[in-house]
Amino acid sequence: MAETGYCVKCKGKKDMKDEQKVTMKNGRPAVKGKCPECGTGMYKILGKK
């Protein structure tokens, strides 16, 4: 899948590792993963498709 997200610790866009598709409480789809460099949790909200 290789989703790209923003790491707030590294301050840059990175490809997430160990990503999983999740559904937020409001029903919107999202992708959760980890930064490959520092291991910080990353989150990307997807569109309403």
VOKOL-873341 format. One record per atom (N, C-alpha, C, CB): residue in one letter; residue number from 1; y, z, x. Coordinates in nm, 2 decimals. Glycine has a CB too. Layout:
BEGIN
{rest A	nr NUM	north Y	up Z	east X} $
...
***
This chain:
BEGIN
{rest M	nr 1	north -0.12	up 0.00	east 0.08} $
{rest M	nr 1	north 0.00	up 0.00	east 0.00} $
{rest M	nr 1	north 0.12	up 0.00	east 0.09} $
{rest M	nr 1	north 0.00	up 0.12	east -0.10} $
{rest A	nr 2	north 0.13	up 0.09	east 0.19} $
{rest A	nr 2	north 0.24	up 0.09	east 0.28} $
{rest A	nr 2	north 0.38	up 0.09	east 0.22} $
{rest A	nr 2	north 0.23	up -0.02	east 0.38} $
{rest E	nr 3	north 0.41	up 0.19	east 0.14} $
{rest E	nr 3	north 0.54	up 0.21	east 0.08} $
{rest E	nr 3	north 0.64	up 0.26	east 0.18} $
{rest E	nr 3	north 0.54	up 0.30	east -0.04} $
{rest T	nr 4	north 0.77	up 0.21	east 0.18} $
{rest T	nr 4	north 0.87	up 0.26	east 0.27} $
{rest T	nr 4	north 0.95	up 0.36	east 0.19} $
{rest T	nr 4	north 0.96	up 0.14	east 0.32} $
{rest G	nr 5	north 0.98	up 0.47	east 0.26} $
{rest G	nr 5	north 1.06	up 0.58	east 0.21} $
{rest G	nr 5	north 1.16	up 0.63	east 0.31} $
{rest G	nr 5	north 0.98	up 0.69	east 0.15} $
{rest Y	nr 6	north 1.25	up 0.72	east 0.27} $
{rest Y	nr 6	north 1.35	up 0.77	east 0.36} $
{rest Y	nr 6	north 1.31	up 0.91	east 0.40} $
{rest Y	nr 6	north 1.49	up 0.77	east 0.29} $
{rest C	nr 7	north 1.31	up 0.93	east 0.53} $
{rest C	nr 7	north 1.28	up 1.07	east 0.58} $
{rest C	nr 7	north 1.41	up 1.14	east 0.61} $
{rest C	nr 7	north 1.19	up 1.06	east 0.71} $
{rest V	nr 8	north 1.43	up 1.25	east 0.54} $
{rest V	nr 8	north 1.56	up 1.33	east 0.56} $
{rest V	nr 8	north 1.56	up 1.40	east 0.69} $
{rest V	nr 8	north 1.57	up 1.43	east 0.44} $
{rest K	nr 9	north 1.45	up 1.43	east 0.75} $
{rest K	nr 9	north 1.45	up 1.50	east 0.88} $
{rest K	nr 9	north 1.48	up 1.40	east 0.99} $
{rest K	nr 9	north 1.31	up 1.57	east 0.90} $
{rest C	nr 10	north 1.41	up 1.28	east 0.99} $
{rest C	nr 10	north 1.43	up 1.18	east 1.09} $
{rest C	nr 10	north 1.56	up 1.10	east 1.07} $
{rest C	nr 10	north 1.31	up 1.09	east 1.11} $
{rest K	nr 11	north 1.61	up 1.10	east 0.94} $
{rest K	nr 11	north 1.73	up 1.02	east 0.90} $
{rest K	nr 11	north 1.71	up 0.87	east 0.92} $
{rest K	nr 11	north 1.85	up 1.07	east 0.98} $
{rest G	nr 12	north 1.60	up 0.83	east 0.86} $
{rest G	nr 12	north 1.57	up 0.68	east 0.87} $
{rest G	nr 12	north 1.46	up 0.64	east 0.77} $
{rest G	nr 12	north 1.53	up 0.64	east 1.01} $
{rest K	nr 13	north 1.45	up 0.51	east 0.75} $
{rest K	nr 13	north 1.34	up 0.46	east 0.66} $
{rest K	nr 13	north 1.21	up 0.44	east 0.75} $
{rest K	nr 13	north 1.38	up 0.32	east 0.60} $
{rest K	nr 14	north 1.10	up 0.49	east 0.69} $
{rest K	nr 14	north 0.97	up 0.48	east 0.76} $
{rest K	nr 14	north 0.87	up 0.44	east 0.65} $
{rest K	nr 14	north 0.94	up 0.62	east 0.82} $
{rest D	nr 15	north 0.76	up 0.38	east 0.70} $
{rest D	nr 15	north 0.64	up 0.36	east 0.62} $
{rest D	nr 15	north 0.57	up 0.49	east 0.60} $
{rest D	nr 15	north 0.55	up 0.25	east 0.68} $
{rest M	nr 16	north 0.54	up 0.53	east 0.48} $
{rest M	nr 16	north 0.47	up 0.65	east 0.45} $
{rest M	nr 16	north 0.32	up 0.64	east 0.49} $
{rest M	nr 16	north 0.48	up 0.69	east 0.30} $
{rest K	nr 17	north 0.27	up 0.76	east 0.53} $
{rest K	nr 17	north 0.12	up 0.76	east 0.55} $
{rest K	nr 17	north 0.06	up 0.86	east 0.45} $
{rest K	nr 17	north 0.09	up 0.81	east 0.70} $
{rest D	nr 18	north -0.06	up 0.85	east 0.42} $
{rest D	nr 18	north -0.13	up 0.93	east 0.32} $
{rest D	nr 18	north -0.06	up 0.92	east 0.18} $
{rest D	nr 18	north -0.14	up 1.07	east 0.36} $
{rest E	nr 19	north -0.01	up 0.80	east 0.14} $
{rest E	nr 19	north 0.06	up 0.80	east 0.02} $
{rest E	nr 19	north -0.03	up 0.80	east -0.10} $
{rest E	nr 19	north 0.15	up 0.67	east 0.01} $
{rest Q	nr 20	north 0.02	up 0.85	east -0.22} $
{rest Q	nr 20	north -0.05	up 0.86	east -0.34} $
{rest Q	nr 20	north 0.04	up 0.83	east -0.45} $
{rest Q	nr 20	north -0.12	up 1.00	east -0.36} $
{rest K	nr 21	north -0.01	up 0.75	east -0.55} $
{rest K	nr 21	north 0.08	up 0.73	east -0.67} $
{rest K	nr 21	north 0.07	up 0.85	east -0.76} $
{rest K	nr 21	north 0.03	up 0.60	east -0.75} $
{rest V	nr 22	north 0.18	up 0.89	east -0.81} $
{rest V	nr 22	north 0.18	up 1.01	east -0.90} $
{rest V	nr 22	north 0.27	up 0.98	east -1.02} $
{rest V	nr 22	north 0.23	up 1.14	east -0.83} $
{rest T	nr 23	north 0.26	up 1.06	east -1.12} $
{rest T	nr 23	north 0.35	up 1.04	east -1.24} $
{rest T	nr 23	north 0.44	up 1.17	east -1.25} $
{rest T	nr 23	north 0.27	up 1.02	east -1.37} $
{rest M	nr 24	north 0.57	up 1.16	east -1.25} $
{rest M	nr 24	north 0.65	up 1.27	east -1.26} $
{rest M	nr 24	north 0.65	up 1.33	east -1.40} $
{rest M	nr 24	north 0.80	up 1.24	east -1.22} $
{rest K	nr 25	north 0.71	up 1.45	east -1.42} $
{rest K	nr 25	north 0.70	up 1.52	east -1.55} $
{rest K	nr 25	north 0.77	up 1.43	east -1.66} $
{rest K	nr 25	north 0.78	up 1.65	east -1.54} $
{rest N	nr 26	north 0.87	up 1.35	east -1.63} $
{rest N	nr 26	north 0.94	up 1.27	east -1.73} $
{rest N	nr 26	north 0.86	up 1.14	east -1.75} $
{rest N	nr 26	north 1.08	up 1.24	east -1.68} $
{rest G	nr 27	north 0.75	up 1.12	east -1.69} $
{rest G	nr 27	north 0.67	up 1.00	east -1.71} $
{rest G	nr 27	north 0.70	up 0.88	east -1.62} $
{rest G	nr 27	north 0.69	up 0.95	east -1.85} $
{rest R	nr 28	north 0.79	up 0.89	east -1.53} $
{rest R	nr 28	north 0.82	up 0.79	east -1.44} $
{rest R	nr 28	north 0.72	up 0.79	east -1.32} $
{rest R	nr 28	north 0.97	up 0.80	east -1.38} $
{rest P	nr 29	north 0.68	up 0.67	east -1.27} $
{rest P	nr 29	north 0.59	up 0.66	east -1.16} $
{rest P	nr 29	north 0.66	up 0.69	east -1.03} $
{rest P	nr 29	north 0.52	up 0.52	east -1.16} $
{rest A	nr 30	north 0.59	up 0.74	east -0.93} $
{rest A	nr 30	north 0.65	up 0.77	east -0.80} $
{rest A	nr 30	north 0.54	up 0.76	east -0.70} $
{rest A	nr 30	north 0.72	up 0.91	east -0.80} $
{rest V	nr 31	north 0.58	up 0.76	east -0.57} $
{rest V	nr 31	north 0.48	up 0.76	east -0.46} $
{rest V	nr 31	north 0.52	up 0.88	east -0.37} $
{rest V	nr 31	north 0.48	up 0.63	east -0.38} $
{rest K	nr 32	north 0.41	up 0.96	east -0.34} $
{rest K	nr 32	north 0.43	up 1.07	east -0.25} $
{rest K	nr 32	north 0.36	up 1.04	east -0.12} $
{rest K	nr 32	north 0.38	up 1.21	east -0.31} $
{rest G	nr 33	north 0.41	up 1.08	east -0.01} $
{rest G	nr 33	north 0.35	up 1.06	east 0.12} $
{rest G	nr 33	north 0.41	up 1.15	east 0.23} $
{rest G	nr 33	north 0.36	up 0.91	east 0.16} $
{rest K	nr 34	north 0.37	up 1.12	east 0.36} $
{rest K	nr 34	north 0.42	up 1.20	east 0.47} $
{rest K	nr 34	north 0.49	up 1.10	east 0.57} $
{rest K	nr 34	north 0.31	up 1.28	east 0.53} $
{rest C	nr 35	north 0.58	up 1.15	east 0.64} $
{rest C	nr 35	north 0.65	up 1.08	east 0.75} $
{rest C	nr 35	north 0.55	up 1.07	east 0.87} $
{rest C	nr 35	north 0.78	up 1.14	east 0.80} $
{rest P	nr 36	north 0.53	up 0.95	east 0.92} $
{rest P	nr 36	north 0.43	up 0.93	east 1.03} $
{rest P	nr 36	north 0.47	up 1.00	east 1.16} $
{rest P	nr 36	north 0.40	up 0.79	east 1.06} $
{rest E	nr 37	north 0.60	up 1.03	east 1.18} $
{rest E	nr 37	north 0.65	up 1.09	east 1.30} $
{rest E	nr 37	north 0.66	up 1.24	east 1.30} $
{rest E	nr 37	north 0.79	up 1.03	east 1.34} $
{rest C	nr 38	north 0.72	up 1.29	east 1.19} $
{rest C	nr 38	north 0.74	up 1.44	east 1.19} $
{rest C	nr 38	north 0.65	up 1.51	east 1.09} $
{rest C	nr 38	north 0.88	up 1.47	east 1.16} $
{rest G	nr 39	north 0.59	up 1.44	east 1.00} $
{rest G	nr 39	north 0.50	up 1.50	east 0.90} $
{rest G	nr 39	north 0.57	up 1.56	east 0.78} $
{rest G	nr 39	north 0.42	up 1.61	east 0.96} $
{rest T	nr 40	north 0.70	up 1.54	east 0.76} $
{rest T	nr 40	north 0.77	up 1.59	east 0.65} $
{rest T	nr 40	north 0.73	up 1.51	east 0.52} $
{rest T	nr 40	north 0.93	up 1.57	east 0.67} $
{rest G	nr 41	north 0.73	up 1.58	east 0.41} $
{rest G	nr 41	north 0.70	up 1.51	east 0.28} $
{rest G	nr 41	north 0.80	up 1.41	east 0.24} $
{rest G	nr 41	north 0.68	up 1.61	east 0.17} $
{rest M	nr 42	north 0.76	up 1.29	east 0.20} $
{rest M	nr 42	north 0.85	up 1.19	east 0.15} $
{rest M	nr 42	north 0.82	up 1.16	east 0.01} $
{rest M	nr 42	north 0.84	up 1.06	east 0.24} $
{rest Y	nr 43	north 0.91	up 1.11	east -0.07} $
{rest Y	nr 43	north 0.90	up 1.08	east -0.21} $
{rest Y	nr 43	north 0.98	up 0.96	east -0.24} $
{rest Y	nr 43	north 0.94	up 1.20	east -0.30} $
{rest K	nr 44	north 0.92	up 0.87	east -0.32} $
{rest K	nr 44	north 0.99	up 0.75	east -0.36} $
{rest K	nr 44	north 0.97	up 0.73	east -0.51} $
{rest K	nr 44	north 0.95	up 0.62	east -0.28} $
{rest I	nr 45	north 1.08	up 0.72	east -0.59} $
{rest I	nr 45	north 1.07	up 0.70	east -0.73} $
{rest I	nr 45	north 1.06	up 0.55	east -0.76} $
{rest I	nr 45	north 1.19	up 0.76	east -0.81} $
{rest L	nr 46	north 0.96	up 0.50	east -0.83} $
{rest L	nr 46	north 0.94	up 0.36	east -0.86} $
{rest L	nr 46	north 1.01	up 0.32	east -1.00} $
{rest L	nr 46	north 0.80	up 0.33	east -0.87} $
{rest G	nr 47	north 1.02	up 0.19	east -1.02} $
{rest G	nr 47	north 1.08	up 0.15	east -1.15} $
{rest G	nr 47	north 0.99	up 0.17	east -1.27} $
{rest G	nr 47	north 1.12	up 0.00	east -1.13} $
{rest K	nr 48	north 1.05	up 0.14	east -1.39} $
{rest K	nr 48	north 0.98	up 0.16	east -1.51} $
{rest K	nr 48	north 0.89	up 0.04	east -1.55} $
{rest K	nr 48	north 1.07	up 0.19	east -1.62} $
{rest K	nr 49	north 0.79	up 0.01	east -1.47} $
{rest K	nr 49	north 0.71	up -0.11	east -1.49} $
{rest K	nr 49	north 0.59	up -0.08	east -1.56} $
{rest K	nr 49	north 0.68	up -0.18	east -1.36} $
***
